[in-house]
Amino acid sequence: MRPLLQRFRAEFGGPDTTDVAVRYVVLRSALAARVGDWPEAVRRCPGRSDLHTAATGVVHALAVSALRRLAEDGGRHAEAGTAALAIVLWAYLLDEEDRGGFRALLAERRGAPVPDELWEDGRRHLSGRITDLLHSLDVRSGRDALAAWVTAWEAESVTPSVVPSSPSDAGPDALLPLGLAARHLVGHGRRLDLLDSYTARHPDPATWAGDSPDHRACADALAQALAEQGQDRARAKEWSEALTDYSAAARLGHILGVEERKTVFRAGKNVGRTSNGHGNSPIARILGLELAHELLLPEDGSLAGDLTAELVLQGQRVFASDPRQSRNRFARALVVSPTDREARSGLDDHLRADLHLTLDGAEPGEKVRATAVRGLLRRDPDCAPARAWLRGHYTGRAVTAASRGDAAAARSAVRGMIRHVGGVGPYGKERVDDILVDLLVDAARSAGAAGTRAGMERRVDLLGAAVDFAGPTRGHVREKHDEAVLHLAEHLEAMASPSDVIELFLRDRMRTGVSARFDQTVQTAYLRRAKAREADGDLGRAQRDRASAARIGAGLPDQGLLFGPVPRPRRDDDCGQETLF
């Protein structure tokens, strides 16, 4: 190598200028390739834009060596750097304008000028052989069109695009950046190759979006390819496919032109339909109209009307067989056309059916919501199921709020019931509280009907809440409450432990002296627990229980056992209480 460099220096001078420096690096690249050091050859070779200062013979020698290396052993030793080197050098040598003087080099070696026809035929033939070689290497390595070396060769033949030893985002062996490869494919009539390759890389076109980092590089080229494909499919009357293509193009940032808007409108009018009416597809029609309306032409009123009509028609067809789908169709129709009466009527019919099921104790297809029922009642004031459901809804809210001590929420629920279920104002506090007391008393009656401990405790809680809201004229509510407490105490006395009775007493549901029977029940519970504790040796706590029983007994009315409720016999019980009977 050194003698050659010395001869080169003697002829051209030292590498102190840019032109001479390029001659040096190309020569050193060629010499590295000659001894098999291809990484060094690739690293030193400059880009195509600088090759015009290099010696044509050296460039040609290096280009031939690179092709031979690629074809060696059927391409088993093919490397991306070597391929880039061959592509850059041969694109430079075979350039139509012959900036590198390759034709002159051939003429010098032939000893005669190269005729125009022979030059053009030779260029085409050699370019074809390079294309075939690169294509065979792509097929062998499984590279798609975006990463293919033949794509890089085609792009480099048009304009300098490949940079030897430069990494690419298209793949480990790719020679072009992803976006540049995509633009080349769509710009040279290979949009199908682009779409096939990109779909293989990203199988769900619904996720392609121009503002996504994953798709930003190819967004413009993809959008153009999809729009062109959509136009072709529309010409073939493949309306659904055309709308799908235009929809994807729009997501990638494509703005429809005048002719494309006409195409989309025509596709929307015809999608899902056949010329003779046989084989019509309602689902395809709805999906196509959705694309045309929502993604492409939302301002077009006629498409919105067509979509609404189709949605309503399908909602009516599956009303009984598929209620969920029917509801969804009607609901979507109302989004597209908020004033459509048929869509609103369809949803109201579903709501009425759900109300009937709910009132009968069955499970409706969809959860009934108060907002929807109030809307139905505004549109149909005579709808009895709506009134009945709202009455139960507001009653439940009022009772629940009153039970947890939230008076404001309870009164608000009662006012809502008056307003929506029937009756007119005023909604004064006294009237509202009267209604709330009645609701609580009714709920308590239902809760205690089962005769269980939980039901009785619930009854006591509800009547206790009713007492808080009852006015001075509703004294019987307090009596109901005290009666409920007594019944609960008797139930606990018979079915539970003395501690349960005592716990009820300590919750201060009823004061001593109100009911001799209640006081006697509590006193007996203290004495029974004291006896049990004495038997266990817990004398201190037993003594305290007997003291509590004595305090309660001291408060009994003098005639309580003579004229009050007759106490029931007790088992194994000598609690120390003396009676006259």
VEXRO-601188 format. One record per residue (C-alpha): residue in three letters; x, y, z. Coordinates in steps of 0.2 Angstrom, whole numbers, padded with zeros to 4 digits, always signed. Layout:
BEGIN
alaXYZ
...
// end
This chain:
BEGIN
met+0000+0000+0000
arg+0014+0012+0004
pro+0022+0012-0013
leu+0005+0016-0021
leu+0003+0031-0009
gln+0020+0037-0012
arg+0016+0037-0031
phe+0000+0045-0028
arg+0008+0059-0018
ala+0021+0062-0031
glu+0008+0064-0044
phe-0005+0074-0035
gly+0004+0081-0020
gly+0000+0080-0002
pro-0017+0079+0006
asp-0018+0097+0010
thr-0033+0102+0001
thr-0051+0095+0001
asp-0050+0088-0017
val-0034+0079-0014
ala-0040+0073+0003
val-0054+0064-0005
arg-0043+0056-0018
tyr-0032+0050-0003
val-0047+0042+0007
val-0055+0034-0008
leu-0038+0026-0013
arg-0035+0020+0005
ser-0053+0013+0005
ala-0049+0004-0011
leu-0033-0003-0005
ala-0042-0008+0012
ala-0055-0017+0001
arg-0041-0026-0009
val-0033-0034+0006
gly-0051-0039+0013
asp-0052-0025+0027
trp-0070-0021+0022
pro-0075-0012+0039
glu-0060+0000+0035
ala-0065+0002+0017
val-0083+0007+0022
arg-0077+0019+0036
arg-0065+0028+0024
cys-0076+0030+0009
pro-0084+0047+0008
gly-0102+0050+0003
arg-0108+0052-0015
ser-0108+0071-0015
asp-0089+0071-0013
leu-0084+0057-0025
his-0082+0069-0040
thr-0065+0074-0034
ala-0059+0056-0033
ala-0050+0046-0047
thr-0063+0037-0058
gly-0052+0022-0060
val-0050+0020-0041
val-0069+0022-0038
his-0073+0009-0051
ala-0060-0003-0044
leu-0068-0001-0027
ala-0086-0003-0034
val-0081-0019-0043
ser-0073-0026-0027
ala-0089-0022-0017
leu-0100-0031-0029
arg-0089-0046-0030
arg-0089-0046-0011
leu-0108-0045-0010
ala-0110-0060-0023
glu-0097-0070-0014
asp-0103-0088-0009
gly-0120-0084-0014
gly-0121-0068-0003
arg-0117-0077+0014
his-0104-0064+0018
ala-0115-0049+0013
glu-0114-0035+0025
ala-0124-0019+0026
gly-0108-0008+0025
thr-0102-0017+0010
ala-0119-0015+0002
ala-0120+0003+0006
leu-0103+0005-0002
ala-0108-0003-0018
ile-0124+0006-0019
val-0116+0023-0017
leu-0102+0020-0029
trp-0112+0012-0043
ala-0126+0025-0042
tyr-0112+0038-0044
leu-0104+0029-0059
leu-0120+0025-0068
asp-0127+0043-0065
glu-0136+0049-0081
glu-0126+0064-0081
asp-0110+0055-0079
arg-0102+0067-0067
gly-0089+0055-0062
gly-0082+0052-0080
phe-0086+0034-0081
arg-0090+0034-0099
ala-0074+0043-0103
leu-0065+0029-0093
leu-0073+0016-0103
ala-0069+0025-0119
glu-0050+0026-0114
arg-0050+0007-0109
arg-0059+0002-0126
gly-0048+0014-0136
ala-0063+0021-0144
pro-0078+0032-0139
val-0094+0023-0132
pro-0109+0026-0143
asp-0124+0033-0135
glu-0135+0017-0138
leu-0122+0006-0132
trp-0119+0017-0116
glu-0138+0018-0112
asp-0140-0001-0115
gly-0124-0005-0104
arg-0130+0007-0090
arg-0147-0001-0090
his-0140-0019-0090
leu-0128-0016-0077
ser-0141-0007-0066
gly-0152-0022-0068
arg-0139-0034-0063
ile-0136-0024-0047
thr-0154-0023-0044
asp-0156-0042-0046
leu-0141-0045-0034
leu-0148-0034-0021
his-0165-0041-0022
ser-0159-0059-0020
leu-0149-0054-0005
asp-0165-0045+0002
val-0176-0061-0001
arg-0162-0072+0007
ser-0162-0061+0023
gly-0180-0058+0024
arg-0180-0039+0023
asp-0196-0030+0019
ala-0197-0016+0007
leu-0194-0002+0020
ala-0177-0011+0025
ala-0173-0018+0008
trp-0156-0014+0000
val-0164-0013-0017
thr-0175+0001-0010
ala-0159+0010-0005
trp-0152+0007-0022
glu-0167+0014-0031
ala-0167+0029-0019
glu-0148+0032-0021
ser-0150+0031-0040
val-0162+0046-0039
thr-0153+0057-0026
pro-0139+0054-0013
ser-0148+0045+0001
val-0136+0032+0008
val-0123+0036+0020
pro-0110+0021+0022
ser-0108+0016+0041
ser-0123+0026+0046
pro-0136+0017+0057
ser-0155+0017+0052
asp-0171+0016+0062
ala-0178+0004+0049
gly-0169-0011+0055
pro-0151-0017+0059
asp-0146-0020+0041
ala-0157-0006+0033
leu-0147+0007+0023
leu-0161+0021+0023
pro-0170+0030+0037
leu-0187+0024+0039
gly-0196+0040+0033
leu-0185+0042+0018
ala-0188+0024+0013
ala-0207+0027+0015
arg-0206+0043+0005
his-0196+0034-0009
leu-0208+0020-0010
val-0224+0030-0011
gly-0216+0043-0023
his-0211+0029-0035
gly-0227+0020-0037
arg-0224+0006-0024
arg-0237+0011-0011
leu-0243-0007-0010
asp-0225-0012-0005
leu-0225+0002+0008
leu-0242-0003+0015
asp-0238-0022+0016
ser-0222-0019+0025
tyr-0229-0006+0037
thr-0244-0017+0041
ala-0232-0032+0044
arg-0223-0020+0057
his-0239-0013+0064
pro-0253-0025+0062
asp-0267-0014+0068
pro-0270+0001+0056
ala-0283+0008+0068
thr-0268+0013+0080
trp-0259+0023+0066
ala-0259+0041+0071
gly-0249+0056+0064
asp-0245+0062+0082
ser-0239+0046+0088
pro-0220+0044+0090
asp-0221+0026+0083
his-0228+0032+0067
arg-0223+0050+0065
ala-0208+0046+0053
cys-0219+0038+0040
ala-0235+0047+0043
asp-0235+0058+0028
ala-0230+0044+0016
leu-0243+0032+0023
ala-0256+0045+0022
gln-0253+0048+0004
ala-0252+0029+0000
leu-0269+0026+0009
ala-0277+0041+0001
glu-0272+0034-0016
gln-0277+0017-0012
gly-0294+0024-0006
gln-0297+0032-0022
asp-0293+0016-0032
arg-0305+0006-0021
ala-0318+0019-0024
arg-0316+0018-0042
ala-0319-0001-0040
lys-0334+0002-0029
glu-0326-0006-0014
trp-0334+0007-0003
ser-0331+0000+0014
glu-0312-0002+0010
ala-0311+0015+0003
leu-0318+0023+0018
thr-0307+0013+0029
asp-0292+0019+0019
tyr-0297+0037+0020
ser-0301+0036+0038
ala-0283+0030+0042
ala-0276+0043+0031
ala-0285+0056+0040
arg-0278+0050+0057
leu-0261+0051+0049
gly-0264+0070+0045
his-0271+0069+0027
ile-0282+0083+0023
leu-0295+0079+0010
gly-0295+0088-0007
val-0311+0093-0016
glu-0311+0077-0027
glu-0308+0066-0012
arg-0322+0074-0002
lys-0333+0070-0017
thr-0327+0052-0017
val-0330+0050+0002
phe-0348+0057+0000
arg-0351+0045-0014
ala-0344+0031-0004
gly-0355+0035+0011
lys-0371+0035+0001
asn-0367+0018-0006
val-0358+0009+0007
gly-0366-0007+0013
arg-0378-0008-0002
thr-0378-0018-0018
ser-0385-0012-0035
asn-0400-0025-0034
gly-0403-0024-0015
his-0397-0042-0012
gly-0383-0045+0000
asn-0385-0028+0008
ser-0375-0027+0024
pro-0383-0016+0038
ile-0367-0017+0049
ala-0355-0012+0035
arg-0367+0002+0031
ile-0367+0008+0049
leu-0348+0007+0050
gly-0345+0015+0034
leu-0357+0030+0038
glu-0348+0032+0055
leu-0332+0034+0046
ala-0338+0046+0033
his-0348+0056+0046
glu-0337+0056+0062
leu-0319+0055+0054
leu-0321+0063+0037
leu-0336+0074+0035
pro-0344+0078+0052
glu-0352+0094+0045
asp-0362+0085+0031
gly-0380+0085+0036
ser-0386+0072+0024
leu-0373+0059+0029
ala-0378+0062+0047
gly-0397+0059+0043
asp-0392+0043+0033
leu-0382+0037+0048
thr-0396+0041+0061
ala-0409+0032+0050
glu-0399+0017+0048
leu-0395+0016+0067
val-0414+0018+0072
leu-0419+0005+0059
gln-0406-0008+0066
gly-0411-0003+0084
gln-0429-0007+0080
arg-0425-0024+0071
val-0416-0031+0086
phe-0427-0023+0100
ala-0432-0039+0107
ser-0418-0051+0101
asp-0403-0041+0107
pro-0409-0027+0119
arg-0391-0021+0123
gln-0387-0018+0104
ser-0404-0010+0102
arg-0400+0002+0116
asn-0383+0006+0109
arg-0390+0010+0092
phe-0403+0021+0098
ala-0391+0030+0110
arg-0378+0033+0095
ala-0392+0039+0084
leu-0396+0052+0097
val-0378+0058+0098
val-0378+0060+0079
ser-0395+0068+0079
pro-0400+0074+0096
thr-0417+0079+0091
asp-0422+0063+0082
arg-0439+0057+0089
glu-0438+0039+0084
ala-0421+0036+0092
arg-0428+0045+0108
ser-0444+0034+0107
gly-0434+0018+0105
leu-0424+0022+0121
asp-0439+0027+0131
asp-0447+0010+0126
his-0432+0001+0133
leu-0433+0011+0149
arg-0452+0007+0151
ala-0448-0011+0149
asp-0434-0010+0162
leu-0446-0001+0174
his-0459-0014+0173
leu-0446-0028+0177
thr-0439-0018+0191
leu-0456-0015+0199
asp-0460-0034+0197
gly-0444-0038+0207
ala-0435-0044+0191
glu-0417-0039+0185
pro-0418-0027+0171
gly-0406-0028+0156
glu-0398-0011+0161
lys-0396-0002+0177
val-0411+0010+0179
arg-0405+0028+0182
ala-0415+0042+0191
thr-0409+0055+0178
ala-0416+0044+0163
val-0433+0041+0173
arg-0435+0059+0176
gly-0432+0063+0158
leu-0445+0050+0153
leu-0458+0057+0165
arg-0455+0074+0158
arg-0459+0068+0141
asp-0473+0056+0146
pro-0481+0064+0162
asp-0494+0049+0163
cys-0481+0035+0164
ala-0486+0026+0180
pro-0471+0015+0180
ala-0459+0030+0180
arg-0469+0038+0195
ala-0469+0022+0204
trp-0450+0019+0202
leu-0446+0037+0207
arg-0457+0035+0222
gly-0447+0020+0228
his-0430+0028+0223
tyr-0433+0044+0233
thr-0441+0034+0247
gly-0425+0023+0248
arg-0414+0039+0248
ala-0424+0048+0261
val-0425+0033+0273
thr-0406+0029+0271
ala-0401+0047+0274
ala-0412+0049+0289
ser-0405+0033+0296
arg-0387+0039+0296
gly-0393+0056+0303
asp-0391+0066+0288
ala-0407+0077+0290
ala-0403+0089+0275
ala-0401+0074+0262
ala-0417+0066+0269
arg-0427+0081+0267
ser-0420+0084+0250
ala-0425+0067+0244
val-0443+0070+0251
arg-0444+0086+0241
gly-0438+0077+0225
met-0452+0064+0228
ile-0465+0077+0230
arg-0459+0087+0215
his-0457+0072+0203
val-0470+0059+0209
gly-0485+0070+0213
gly-0491+0085+0223
val-0486+0103+0223
gly-0478+0115+0235
pro-0475+0122+0247
tyr-0461+0111+0252
gly-0461+0118+0270
lys-0451+0109+0283
glu-0466+0104+0293
arg-0474+0095+0278
val-0458+0087+0273
asp-0455+0080+0290
asp-0472+0073+0291
ile-0470+0064+0275
leu-0453+0058+0281
val-0460+0051+0297
asp-0473+0041+0287
leu-0459+0034+0276
leu-0449+0029+0291
val-0464+0021+0300
asp-0468+0011+0284
ala-0450+0006+0282
ala-0450+0000+0300
arg-0466-0010+0298
ser-0458-0019+0284
ala-0441-0022+0292
gly-0449-0030+0308
ala-0461-0041+0299
ala-0449-0055+0297
gly-0447-0057+0316
thr-0428-0059+0315
arg-0416-0050+0327
ala-0408-0040+0312
gly-0426-0035+0307
met-0431-0029+0325
glu-0415-0019+0327
arg-0418-0011+0310
arg-0435-0007+0315
val-0429+0001+0331
asp-0416+0012+0321
leu-0429+0018+0309
leu-0442+0022+0322
gly-0429+0031+0332
ala-0425+0042+0316
ala-0444+0045+0315
val-0444+0051+0332
asp-0431+0064+0328
phe-0442+0071+0314
ala-0459+0069+0322
gly-0468+0085+0328
pro-0478+0087+0344
thr-0493+0080+0336
arg-0485+0064+0332
gly-0483+0057+0350
his-0488+0040+0344
val-0472+0038+0335
arg-0463+0038+0351
glu-0475+0025+0358
lys-0471+0014+0342
his-0453+0016+0345
asp-0454+0011+0364
glu-0464-0004+0359
ala-0451-0009+0346
val-0437-0007+0359
leu-0447-0018+0371
his-0450-0031+0358
leu-0432-0032+0354
ala-0427-0033+0372
glu-0439-0048+0375
his-0432-0056+0359
leu-0414-0054+0365
glu-0419-0060+0383
ala-0426-0076+0375
met-0414-0079+0361
ala-0398-0071+0366
ser-0387-0068+0381
pro-0390-0056+0395
ser-0375-0045+0389
asp-0385-0042+0373
val-0400-0035+0383
ile-0388-0025+0393
glu-0380-0018+0378
leu-0397-0013+0371
phe-0401-0004+0387
leu-0384+0005+0387
arg-0388+0012+0370
asp-0401+0023+0378
arg-0415+0018+0367
met-0427+0019+0381
arg-0425+0028+0398
thr-0429+0019+0414
gly-0446+0022+0421
val-0455+0022+0404
ser-0459+0004+0403
ala-0459-0007+0419
arg-0458-0022+0408
phe-0442-0016+0399
asp-0434-0011+0416
gln-0438-0028+0423
thr-0430-0036+0408
val-0414-0026+0410
gln-0414-0029+0428
thr-0416-0048+0426
ala-0402-0048+0413
tyr-0390-0039+0425
leu-0395-0052+0439
arg-0392-0067+0427
arg-0375-0060+0422
ala-0370-0057+0440
lys-0375-0075+0444
ala-0365-0082+0430
arg-0350-0071+0435
glu-0351-0077+0453
ala-0351-0095+0446
asp-0335-0091+0437
gly-0327-0083+0452
asp-0328-0065+0445
leu-0335-0058+0461
gly-0330-0040+0458
arg-0339-0038+0441
ala-0354-0049+0448
gln-0356-0036+0462
arg-0356-0022+0450
asp-0370-0030+0440
arg-0380-0033+0456
ala-0378-0014+0460
ser-0384-0009+0442
ala-0399-0021+0444
ala-0403-0013+0461
arg-0402+0005+0454
ile-0414+0000+0440
gly-0426-0009+0452
ala-0426+0006+0463
gly-0434+0016+0448
leu-0448+0004+0445
pro-0466+0011+0448
asp-0474+0005+0464
gln-0488-0004+0455
gly-0478-0010+0441
leu-0479-0028+0444
leu-0497-0027+0449
phe-0505-0018+0434
gly-0491-0018+0421
pro-0487-0032+0409
val-0487-0049+0417
pro-0469-0056+0417
arg-0466-0072+0408
pro-0459-0087+0418
arg-0440-0088+0418
arg-0429-0104+0418
asp-0417-0109+0432
asp-0419-0092+0439
asp-0419-0085+0456
cys-0414-0067+0453
gly-0419-0061+0470
gln-0434-0051+0463
glu-0449-0053+0474
thr-0466-0052+0467
leu-0484-0054+0474
phe-0488-0069+0463
// end
